[in-house]
Amino acid sequence: MVDFDSTVQARLFAEHGPTEATSRLITSLRVVDLLGSRTVITAAEVLDGLFFLLLGPEGVLDCLGMDVRSKLPLMVSGLTESLASEWDRLIHPTNHGRQSFSWSSDSVAHTVGWNSSRLTRARQAWIRAATAGQIDFLHVDRSSLDMGSARQQLTPIPNPPLQRLWLGLPDNRSDAYTLIADADVTDLAKRDLRRWYDTAYSLAIARQHQAELLEINPSGDMMGPRLRTESRTIIKASTPLSGAMTDDLAAMTGAIYSFTRQRTETARLEWHRSSTALGRNRALKSLSYGVRLVSSDHGHTWVKTVRRLILSSLLVIVAAVAAFLVSIEVLTQPFIVAFIAFIGLCLQVPWSRIPELRDTAPKRLDAYLSMKVTNE
């Protein structure tokens, strides 16, 4: 998930403040959890991402509606053998006496009233969780990271000089950021270059893990938020996300989100089976519908949906009767015409939603939440 890159997290907190940044990243976390069985993140994203530091392991589990003693649905990757050794690698200067890692979280910690000691305690909480076996850790050889290929795979930049600068950036991320900062281009162009580089960096990591890259673009433009995907079978697929869906995901309690994940299992399976952008779009629409049904105001949404379904059914009946009456006056075979009209209109009723409405009835949700609270 591109949105989890520590520099992207820092940029969100700096540009939008902690409340909006946290809301957006909770949405990203829940979207990627709804679509996949496990999320791959780097050690730097955990130890330097302010969002993950704020939540901590227990906060992430609570956000996903899981027991605090459960194993996190995350796989952390790093260049060493454990998250503890990754922490040791990041805090000790290397590379001829120069610090090899620039802490993005240090620059935005003030937005949440934190200092360096509070950041350290938050990082240690993640290390303790990893040591206790709550997080899977994967050792990777970052020297095999193919940044050049990843950059070429992304959509070309329409500005030729900027495209040449983009393709000429070095594979080392720190050196690339330095070159972007010194480039003779506008601040807006520099921001775009950093964002493109972050995306390419995440794409290279995803391919190294044989994982799928996801990116949510909450741009607020006329197109609305979109979900970008990159994989071996689906390249540069971009599908629209419902604004109501992202708002509901951000506002849900952990318990309601847990229920949502159960009730959207069919859409998730459809997402994984689809190998085309059209199929992915259809799966996302189904997922969005399930999320909006089981939202924080699920009872109100459910009642409105049932009313619309009843109204559309009544309209079908009225239209069929009207077609029949008209056909009696003008046609010699009115019953056949009325039957065809009735079948055509019946196809307009969203019958497939009836099982979902049954499963997400307020009484069923309340019973599920009561059982979950009792078990916890």
LUMNUNU-203870 format. One record per residue: residue in one letter; x, y, z of N, C-alpha, C in turn. Coordinates in steps of 0.05 Angstrom, whole numbers, padded with zeros to 5 digits, always signed. Layout:
aXYZXYZXYZ
...
REM end
This chain:
m+00017-00024+00000+00000+00000+00000+00018+00025+00000
v+00017+00040-00022+00034+00064-00025+00029+00083-00002
d+00004+00085+00007-00003+00105+00028+00011+00100+00054
f+00022+00076+00058+00036+00070+00084+00065+00077+00084
d+00076+00086+00061+00104+00095+00061+00107+00117+00082
s+00129+00115+00097+00133+00133+00120+00134+00163+00111
t+00145+00168+00087+00146+00196+00077+00118+00205+00069
v+00101+00187+00058+00074+00194+00051+00058+00199+00077
q+00061+00182+00097+00048+00187+00123+00055+00215+00134
a+00081+00221+00134+00090+00247+00144+00078+00270+00128
r+00077+00266+00102+00066+00288+00085+00036+00292+00091
l+00021+00270+00096-00007+00273+00103-00010+00288+00129
f+00006+00281+00149+00003+00295+00175+00011+00324+00173
a+00031+00330+00156+00041+00358+00153+00020+00375+00138
e+00008+00363+00117-00010+00379+00099-00039+00380+00109
h-00048+00359+00123-00076+00357+00130-00082+00356+00160
g-00061+00354+00177-00065+00353+00205-00070+00324+00215
p-00067+00319+00241-00069+00291+00251-00097+00279+00247
t-00118+00294+00251-00145+00283+00249-00151+00272+00221
e-00147+00289+00201-00152+00282+00173-00133+00260+00164
a-00108+00262+00171-00088+00242+00163-00094+00215+00175
t-00101+00214+00200-00108+00189+00213-00133+00177+00200
s-00152+00193+00195-00177+00183+00182-00171+00171+00155
r-00155+00185+00139-00148+00174+00112-00133+00148+00114
l-00114+00146+00133-00098+00122+00135-00113+00099+00147
i-00132+00105+00164-00150+00083+00174-00166+00072+00151
t-00175+00090+00133-00189+00081+00109-00171+00063+00092
s-00146+00071+00088-00127+00055+00072-00123+00028+00085
l-00119+00028+00112-00114+00003+00126-00138-00016+00123
r-00162-00006+00125-00186-00023+00123-00191-00031+00094
v-00186-00014+00075-00190-00022+00047-00171-00045+00040
v-00146-00042+00047-00126-00063+00040-00132-00089+00056
d-00143-00086+00080-00151-00110+00096-00175-00123+00084
l-00194-00107+00074-00218-00119+00061-00211-00134+00036
l-00191-00125+00021-00184-00137-00005-00164-00159-00003
g-00148-00160+00018-00127-00180+00019-00126-00195+00046
s-00113-00218+00046-00111-00233+00071-00089-00223+00088
r-00068-00211+00077-00046-00201+00093-00033-00177+00078
t-00024-00158+00094-00013-00133+00082+00017-00133+00087
v+00033-00128+00066+00062-00127+00068+00070-00098+00073
i+00084-00093+00095+00095-00066+00101+00124-00069+00108
t+00139-00048+00104+00168-00049+00110+00172-00041+00139
a+00196-00048+00149+00203-00041+00176+00203-00011+00180
a+00212+00004+00159+00212+00033+00161+00184+00044+00163
e+00164+00032+00150+00137+00042+00151+00125+00039+00179
v+00134+00018+00193+00125+00013+00221+00139+00030+00241
l+00166+00031+00238+00183+00045+00258+00185+00075+00253
d+00178+00084+00229+00180+00112+00222+00153+00124+00213
g+00133+00108+00210+00107+00118+00201+00091+00128+00225
l+00085+00154+00226+00072+00165+00249+00045+00153+00254
f+00031+00145+00233+00005+00132+00237+00007+00106+00252
f+00026+00089+00244+00029+00063+00258+00041+00068+00286
l+00057+00088+00290+00067+00094+00317+00045+00104+00335
l+00027+00120+00325+00004+00129+00341-00014+00107+00349
l-00020+00089+00331-00039+00067+00337-00025+00046+00354
g+00000+00038+00347+00013+00016+00360+00000-00010+00352
p+00012-00033+00359+00000-00059+00351-00028-00063+00361
e-00034-00055+00386-00061-00058+00397-00081-00040+00383
g-00072-00016+00376-00090+00002+00362-00097-00008+00334
v-00078-00021+00320-00084-00032+00294-00103-00055+00296
l-00099-00072+00316-00118-00095+00320-00146-00085+00327
d-00147-00064+00344-00173-00053+00351-00187-00040+00327
c-00171-00027+00310-00181-00014+00286-00194-00035+00267
l-00182-00059+00267-00191-00080+00249-00212-00099+00263
g-00219-00091+00288-00239-00107+00302-00230-00134+00312
m-00204-00136+00317-00192-00161+00326-00184-00160+00356
d-00182-00183+00368-00173-00184+00396-00145-00174+00398
v-00139-00160+00420-00112-00148+00423-00090-00169+00426
r-00098-00194+00431-00078-00216+00434-00075-00230+00407
s-00089-00223+00387-00088-00237+00361-00062-00230+00347
k-00057-00246+00326-00034-00241+00309-00042-00220+00289
l-00025-00200+00285-00031-00179+00266-00031-00189+00237
p-00051-00181+00221-00051-00189+00192-00031-00174+00176
l-00007-00170+00186+00014-00155+00173+00039-00172+00170
m+00053-00169+00148+00079-00181+00145+00099-00158+00142
v+00118-00156+00161+00138-00134+00160+00163-00145+00147
s+00174-00130+00128+00198-00139+00114+00221-00120+00121
g+00245-00131+00121+00269-00114+00127+00294-00127+00117
l+00316-00113+00119+00342-00122+00108+00356-00141+00127
t+00347-00142+00153+00360-00159+00173+00342-00182+00180
e+00347-00194+00203+00332-00218+00211+00308-00214+00228
s+00305-00190+00239+00282-00185+00257+00276-00155+00258
l+00254-00148+00270+00247-00120+00272+00265-00106+00292
a+00274-00120+00313+00293-00109+00332+00319-00102+00319
s+00329-00120+00302+00355-00114+00288+00351-00092+00267
e+00327-00090+00256+00322-00068+00238+00323-00041+00252
w+00312-00040+00276+00313-00016+00293+00343-00009+00299
d+00359-00030+00305+00387-00025+00310+00401-00015+00285
r+00394-00025+00262+00406-00017+00237+00399+00012+00231
l+00375+00020+00236+00366+00047+00229+00377+00069+00247
i+00381+00062+00272+00390+00083+00291+00420+00087+00291
h+00435+00068+00280+00464+00071+00281+00475+00081+00254
p+00491+00102+00255+00501+00114+00230+00518+00094+00214
t+00515+00094+00188+00531+00078+00171+00539+00094+00147
n+00549+00081+00126+00555+00095+00101+00575+00118+00105
h+00599+00110+00115+00621+00129+00119+00614+00152+00139
g+00601+00144+00161+00596+00163+00182+00571+00180+00177
r+00557+00176+00155+00533+00191+00150+00509+00174+00157
q+00489+00187+00170+00465+00172+00177+00451+00162+00152
s+00445+00136+00151+00434+00125+00126+00404+00126+00125
f+00391+00135+00146+00362+00136+00146+00353+00163+00157
s+00335+00176+00142+00324+00201+00151+00296+00196+00162
w+00292+00203+00188+00267+00197+00202+00246+00218+00195
s+00226+00209+00179+00204+00226+00171+00186+00233+00195
s+00183+00214+00213+00165+00219+00236+00175+00241+00254
d+00201+00245+00256+00212+00265+00273+00203+00293+00265
s+00199+00297+00239+00192+00324+00229+00162+00331+00234
v+00145+00310+00239+00117+00316+00242+00106+00307+00269
a+00124+00298+00287+00115+00289+00313+00101+00311+00329
h+00110+00336+00324+00098+00358+00338+00068+00362+00332
t+00059+00352+00309+00031+00355+00302+00013+00340+00321
v+00024+00320+00334+00008+00304+00354+00018+00308+00382
g+00036+00328+00386+00046+00334+00412+00066+00314+00423
w+00080+00300+00406+00099+00280+00414+00128+00292+00413
n+00146+00280+00429+00174+00286+00427+00189+00261+00420
s+00216+00263+00419+00232+00240+00410+00229+00216+00429
s+00227+00221+00455+00225+00198+00474+00198+00184+00471
r+00177+00199+00464+00151+00186+00460+00152+00169+00434
l+00166+00179+00414+00169+00164+00389+00184+00138+00394
t+00205+00140+00411+00221+00116+00417+00204+00095+00431
r+00188+00103+00450+00170+00084+00465+00151+00071+00446
a+00140+00086+00427+00121+00075+00408+00135+00054+00390
r+00160+00060+00382+00175+00041+00365+00181+00016+00381
q+00187+00019+00406+00193-00005+00423+00169-00022+00427
a+00145-00010+00426+00120-00026+00429+00117-00045+00405
w+00124-00035+00381+00123-00052+00358+00144-00074+00359
i+00168-00068+00369+00189-00088+00371+00181-00110+00391
r+00168-00102+00413+00159-00122+00433+00138-00140+00421
a+00120-00129+00405+00099-00145+00392+00112-00165+00372
a+00132-00156+00357+00145-00174+00338+00161-00196+00353
t+00174-00188+00375+00189-00208+00391+00170-00229+00403
a+00146-00220+00410+00126-00238+00422+00112-00256+00401
g+00119-00252+00375+00107-00268+00354+00081-00258+00343
q+00073-00233+00349+00048-00223+00339+00050-00214+00310
i+00075-00211+00300+00079-00201+00273+00098-00219+00258
d+00092-00227+00234+00111-00242+00217+00131-00223+00206
f+00156-00232+00205+00178-00216+00194+00191-00231+00171
l+00196-00216+00150+00208-00228+00126+00234-00214+00119
h+00256-00229+00118+00281-00218+00110+00283-00217+00079
v+00290-00193+00069+00292-00190+00039+00319-00178+00032
d+00327-00183+00007+00351-00172-00004+00344-00148-00020
r+00347-00124-00008+00339-00100-00022+00356-00093-00046
s+00380-00107-00048+00397-00101-00071+00384-00111-00097
s+00364-00129-00095+00351-00138-00119+00327-00121-00126
l+00323-00099-00112+00300-00081-00118+00304-00068-00145
d+00285-00072-00163+00287-00062-00190+00273-00035-00193
m+00285-00014-00184+00273+00012-00186+00270+00022-00215
g+00291+00017-00231+00290+00026-00259+00266+00015-00274
s+00261-00011-00271+00238-00023-00285+00212-00012-00274
a+00211-00008-00247+00186+00002-00235+00180+00031-00245
r+00201+00047-00247+00196+00075-00257+00185+00075-00286
q+00196+00057-00302+00188+00056-00330+00159+00045-00333
q+00150+00029-00314+00123+00018-00315+00101+00038-00310
l+00108+00059-00295+00088+00079-00288+00081+00097-00312
t+00058+00110-00311+00049+00127-00333+00070+00148-00339
p+00078+00152-00364+00098+00173-00370+00088+00201-00363
i+00107+00218-00355+00101+00245-00348+00099+00261-00373
p+00077+00277-00377+00074+00291-00402+00095+00313-00407
n+00108+00322-00387+00129+00342-00390+00156+00328-00396
p+00167+00330-00421+00191+00315-00428+00215+00321-00410
p+00222+00346-00404+00245+00351-00386+00241+00337-00359
l+00216+00339-00348+00211+00326-00322+00212+00296-00324
q+00203+00285-00347+00205+00256-00351+00234+00247-00352
r+00251+00262-00365+00280+00255-00366+00292+00256-00338
l+00285+00276-00323+00295+00278-00295+00285+00254-00279
w+00259+00247-00283+00247+00225-00269+00261+00199-00274
l+00266+00193-00300+00279+00168-00307+00308+00167-00299
g+00320+00190-00295+00348+00191-00288+00354+00191-00258
l+00333+00190-00242+00337+00189-00213+00351+00163-00205
p+00370+00165-00185+00384+00141-00177+00366+00122-00161
d+00374+00097-00159+00358+00077-00145+00358+00081-00115
n+00380+00093-00104+00381+00099-00076+00362+00121-00069
r+00344+00116-00050+00322+00134-00045+00332+00161-00033
s+00352+00159-00015+00362+00184-00003+00375+00202-00024
d+00391+00189-00042+00404+00204-00063+00383+00216-00082
a+00362+00201-00088+00341+00210-00106+00327+00235-00094
y+00321+00234-00068+00308+00257-00055+00326+00281-00055
t+00352+00277-00051+00371+00300-00052+00371+00312-00080
l+00372+00295-00101+00372+00305-00128+00346+00320-00135
i+00323+00310-00125+00298+00324-00129+00298+00352-00116
a+00309+00352-00091+00310+00378-00076+00327+00399-00090
d+00348+00390-00104+00367+00408-00117+00359+00414-00146
a+00338+00401-00156+00330+00404-00184+00319+00432-00189
d+00324+00442-00213+00314+00469-00221+00286+00467-00232
v+00267+00460-00214+00239+00458-00222+00222+00470-00200
t+00197+00473-00205+00179+00486-00185+00175+00467-00161
d+00165+00479-00140+00159+00463-00116+00138+00442-00121
l+00118+00450-00138+00097+00431-00145+00109+00407-00160
a+00127+00413-00178+00140+00391-00193+00157+00373-00175
k+00170+00385-00156+00186+00369-00136+00167+00351-00120
r+00144+00362-00112+00125+00346-00096+00115+00322-00113
d+00110+00327-00139+00100+00306-00156+00122+00285-00161
l+00147+00294-00164+00169+00276-00167+00173+00257-00143
r+00170+00269-00119+00173+00253-00095+00150+00233-00093
r+00126+00241-00101+00103+00223-00100+00106+00200-00120
w+00116+00207-00144+00120+00186-00165+00142+00167-00156
y+00163+00178-00143+00185+00161-00134+00175+00142-00112
d+00158+00153-00094+00147+00136-00072+00131+00113-00084
t+00115+00119-00105+00099+00099-00118+00116+00078-00131
a+00137+00087-00146+00154+00068-00159+00169+00050-00138
y+00177+00063-00116+00191+00048-00095+00173+00027-00083
s+00148+00034-00078+00129+00015-00068+00123-00007-00088
l+00121+00000-00113+00117-00020-00134+00140-00040-00136
a+00164-00030-00134+00187-00048-00134+00187-00067-00111
i+00180-00057-00087+00178-00074-00063+00156-00095-00066
a+00133-00086-00077+00111-00105-00081+00119-00127-00100
r+00133-00121-00121+00141-00141-00140+00162-00160-00128
q+00179-00149-00111+00198-00166-00098+00185-00186-00080
h+00162-00178-00068+00147-00196-00050+00126-00212-00066
q+00124-00208-00092+00103-00221-00108+00076-00213-00097
a+00073-00189-00089+00048-00178-00077+00036-00158-00097
e+00012-00150-00091-00002-00131-00107+00000-00103-00095
l+00006-00083-00111+00008-00056-00101-00019-00042-00102
l-00026-00029-00080-00051-00014-00079-00044+00015-00072
e-00060+00033-00082-00056+00061-00076-00083+00075-00077
i-00090+00089-00055-00115+00105-00054-00107+00133-00059
n-00122+00146-00078-00116+00174-00084-00139+00191-00075
p-00139+00200-00050-00161+00217-00040-00157+00246-00048
s-00157+00250-00075-00148+00276-00086-00169+00298-00081
g-00194+00290-00079-00215+00310-00076-00221+00324-00103
d-00210+00315-00125-00216+00327-00151-00244+00317-00160
m-00251+00325-00184-00278+00318-00194-00281+00288-00198
m-00259+00273-00202-00260+00245-00206-00265+00230-00180
g-00259+00243-00157-00262+00230-00131-00240+00211-00125
p-00240+00198-00102-00219+00180-00095-00219+00155-00113
r-00195+00146-00119-00193+00122-00136-00173+00103-00123
l-00176+00078-00131-00157+00057-00121-00141+00047-00145
r-00115+00051-00144-00097+00042-00165-00086+00015-00157
t-00083-00003-00177-00072-00029-00172-00050-00035-00192
e-00029-00048-00183-00008-00057-00201-00002-00086-00193
s-00002-00104-00212+00005-00132-00207+00015-00145-00233
r+00020-00170-00232+00029-00184-00256+00007-00187-00276
t-00018-00188-00267-00040-00193-00285-00056-00168-00291
i-00055-00148-00273-00071-00124-00277-00052-00100-00274
i-00046-00087-00296-00027-00065-00296-00041-00038-00298
k-00035-00021-00279-00045+00006-00279-00075+00007-00280
a-00089-00011-00266-00118-00010-00265-00126+00011-00244
s-00144+00028-00251-00153+00050-00233-00183+00049-00232
t-00194+00043-00208-00223+00040-00205-00233+00060-00185
p-00257+00071-00189-00267+00091-00171-00276+00079-00144
l-00271+00094-00123-00280+00086-00097-00303+00104-00089
s-00323+00093-00077-00346+00109-00068-00337+00127-00045
g-00344+00153-00047-00337+00171-00025-00352+00163+00001
a-00377+00153-00003-00392+00144+00021-00379+00120+00034
m-00367+00102+00017-00353+00079+00027-00329+00087+00044
t-00312+00105+00034-00288+00113+00048-00296+00128+00074
d-00316+00144+00073-00325+00158+00097-00335+00138+00118
d-00350+00119+00110-00361+00099+00129-00338+00082+00141
l-00319+00074+00124-00296+00059+00134-00281+00074+00155
a-00277+00100+00151-00262+00116+00170-00277+00119+00196
a-00304+00120+00195-00320+00126+00219-00327+00102+00235
m-00326+00078+00223-00334+00054+00237-00318+00048+00262
t-00332+00036+00282-00317+00025+00304-00304-00001+00295
g-00285-00011+00311-00272-00036+00303-00291-00059+00302
a-00311-00060+00320-00330-00083+00321-00347-00083+00296
i-00357-00059+00287-00373-00058+00263-00357-00064+00239
y-00331-00055+00239-00314-00062+00216-00310-00092+00214
s-00307-00105+00237-00304-00134+00237-00328-00148+00224
f-00352-00138+00231-00376-00149+00219-00377-00143+00189
t-00368-00120+00181-00367-00112+00153-00349-00131+00137
r-00326-00138+00149-00307-00156+00135-00320-00184+00130
q-00335-00193+00150-00349-00219+00146-00370-00217+00124
r-00385-00195+00123-00407-00192+00105-00398-00185+00076
t-00373-00179+00072-00363-00172+00045-00344-00194+00034
e-00346-00218+00046-00328-00240+00037-00332-00246+00007
t-00357-00246-00002-00362-00252-00030-00349-00232-00049
a-00351-00206-00042-00338-00186-00058-00308-00189-00059
r-00297-00196-00036-00267-00200-00034-00259-00223-00052
l-00274-00245-00052-00267-00268-00069-00269-00260-00099
e-00290-00244-00105-00293-00234-00133-00269-00217-00141
w-00260-00201-00123-00236-00183-00128-00212-00201-00136
h-00207-00222-00120-00184-00239-00125-00187-00256-00150
r-00211-00263-00157-00215-00279-00182-00213-00262-00207
s-00218-00236-00205-00219-00219-00228-00191-00213-00239
s-00188-00215-00265-00163-00209-00278-00165-00185-00297
t-00187-00171-00296-00191-00148-00313-00200-00124-00296
a-00195-00100-00307-00203-00076-00293-00234-00075-00290
l-00248-00085-00310-00277-00085-00308-00287-00103-00285
g-00274-00126-00282-00282-00144-00261-00275-00132-00233
r-00252-00119-00232-00245-00106-00207-00264-00084-00199
n-00273-00069-00220-00292-00047-00215-00318-00058-00204
r-00327-00080-00216-00352-00093-00207-00349-00103-00178
a-00326-00115-00171-00321-00125-00144-00321-00102-00124
l-00309-00079-00132-00307-00056-00114-00335-00045-00109
k-00352-00045-00130-00379-00035-00126-00394-00052-00106
s-00391-00078-00109-00403-00097-00090-00393-00093-00062
l-00366-00088-00060-00354-00084-00034-00364-00058-00022
s-00366-00037-00038-00376-00011-00029-00404-00013-00019
y-00421-00028-00033-00448-00032-00024-00450-00045+00003
g-00433-00066+00007-00433-00080+00033-00423-00062+00055
v-00403-00046+00049-00393-00028+00070-00413-00007+00078
r-00427+00004+00058-00447+00025+00064-00471+00014+00079
l-00477-00011+00074-00500-00023+00088-00493-00026+00118
v-00468-00036+00123-00460-00040+00151-00443-00016+00159
s-00454+00007+00160-00439+00031+00168-00447+00038+00196
s-00435+00060+00206-00440+00068+00233-00470+00075+00238
d-00484+00082+00217-00513+00087+00219-00528+00065+00204
h-00519+00040+00209-00529+00018+00192-00559+00015+00193
g-00572+00021+00215-00601+00017+00217-00615+00036+00198
h-00607+00061+00198-00620+00081+00180-00615+00074+00151
t-00590+00066+00144-00583+00059+00117-00599+00034+00108
w-00601+00015+00126-00615-00010+00119-00645-00005+00114
v-00657+00011+00130-00686+00018+00127-00690+00032+00100
k-00673+00051+00094-00676+00066+00069-00672+00047+00045
t-00653+00029+00047-00648+00010+00025-00672-00008+00021
v-00684-00018+00042-00708-00035+00040-00731-00020+00028
r-00734+00005+00036-00756+00022+00025-00752+00025-00005
r-00727+00030-00014-00722+00034-00043-00728+00008-00058
l-00721-00015-00046-00726-00041-00059-00756-00046-00061
i-00771-00040-00040-00800-00044-00041-00813-00025-00062
l-00803+00000-00062-00814+00020-00081-00809+00011-00110
s-00784+00002-00115-00778-00006-00143-00794-00030-00151
s-00799-00048-00132-00816-00072-00138-00844-00063-00144
l-00855-00044-00129-00882-00035-00135-00884-00021-00162
l-00863-00006-00169-00862+00007-00195-00862-00013-00217
v-00848-00035-00213-00847-00056-00233-00876-00067-00238
i-00890-00073-00216-00917-00083-00218-00936-00064-00232
v-00934-00038-00224-00951-00018-00236-00945-00015-00266
a-00919-00015-00273-00911-00012-00301-00921-00036-00317
a-00919-00060-00305-00928-00084-00319-00958-00083-00324
v-00973-00075-00304-01003-00073-00307-01009-00052-00328
a-00995-00029-00328-01000-00008-00347-00994-00018-00376
a-00972-00033-00378-00965-00044-00405-00986-00063-00414
f-00997-00079-00396-01018-00098-00403-01043-00084-00412
l-01051-00063-00398-01076-00049-00405-01073-00035-00432
v-01049-00023-00437-01045-00010-00462-01045-00030-00485
s-01032-00053-00481-01030-00073-00502-01057-00085-00509
i-01076-00086-00490-01103-00096-00496-01116-00079-00517
e-01111-00053-00516-01124-00034-00534-01112-00034-00562
v-01086-00039-00564-01072-00035-00590-01061-00060-00603
l-01058-00082-00588-01045-00106-00598-01064-00130-00598
t-01057-00149-00616-01073-00174-00618-01064-00195-00598
q-01039-00193-00588-01029-00213-00569-01020-00198-00544
p-01038-00187-00528-01030-00170-00506-01016-00186-00484
f-01023-00211-00480-01012-00226-00457-00982-00231-00461
i-00974-00237-00486-00946-00242-00492-00930-00216-00487
v-00940-00194-00497-00926-00168-00494-00925-00161-00464
a-00946-00165-00450-00946-00158-00421-00926-00176-00406
f-00925-00202-00414-00906-00220-00401-00877-00211-00406
i-00871-00205-00431-00844-00196-00437-00837-00170-00422
a-00856-00151-00421-00851-00126-00407-00847-00131-00377
f-00863-00149-00366-00860-00156-00338-00833-00168-00332
i-00824-00187-00348-00797-00199-00344-00775-00178-00346
g-00777-00160-00367-00757-00140-00370-00755-00121-00346
l-00778-00113-00336-00779-00095-00313-00769-00109-00288
c-00776-00135-00285-00767-00149-00261-00736-00151-00260
l-00723-00151-00283-00694-00151-00283-00682-00126-00272
q-00698-00104-00271-00688-00079-00261-00688-00078-00230
v-00701-00097-00218-00702-00098-00188-00676-00112-00178
p-00662-00100-00159-00637-00112-00149-00642-00136-00131
w-00651-00158-00143-00657-00182-00127-00633-00192-00112
s-00609-00189-00123-00585-00200-00110-00579-00187-00083
r-00591-00164-00079-00586-00150-00053-00603-00161-00030
i-00624-00176-00037-00642-00186-00016-00627-00203+00005
p-00609-00223-00004-00594-00237+00017-00576-00220+00034
e-00564-00199+00021-00547-00181+00036-00563-00165+00056
l-00587-00156+00048-00604-00141+00067-00612-00159+00090
r-00618-00184+00084-00625-00203+00106-00602-00206+00125
d-00577-00209+00115-00554-00214+00132-00546-00189+00148
t-00552-00165+00137-00544-00141+00151-00567-00127+00165
a-00588-00141+00170-00611-00130+00185-00601-00120+00212
p-00611-00097+00222-00602-00086+00247-00602-00105+00271
k-00623-00122+00272-00625-00141+00294-00602-00161+00293
r-00595-00170+00269-00573-00189+00266-00546-00175+00274
l-00542-00151+00265-00518-00136+00272-00516-00132+00302
d-00538-00123+00314-00537-00119+00343-00531-00145+00358
a-00542-00167+00349-00537-00193+00362-00507-00200+00359
y-00496-00195+00335-00468-00202+00330-00450-00185+00348
l-00456-00159+00349-00439-00141+00365-00441-00148+00395
s-00465-00155+00404-00468-00163+00432-00452-00188+00438
m-00453-00208+00420-00437-00232+00423-00408-00226+00424
k-00399-00208+00406-00370-00201+00405-00361-00188+00431
v-00377-00170+00441-00370-00156+00466-00369-00176+00489
t-00388-00195+00490-00389-00215+00511-00364-00233+00510
n-00356-00241+00485-00332-00258+00483-00307-00243+00491
e-00306-00217+00484-00282-00202+00491-00281-00197+00521
REM end
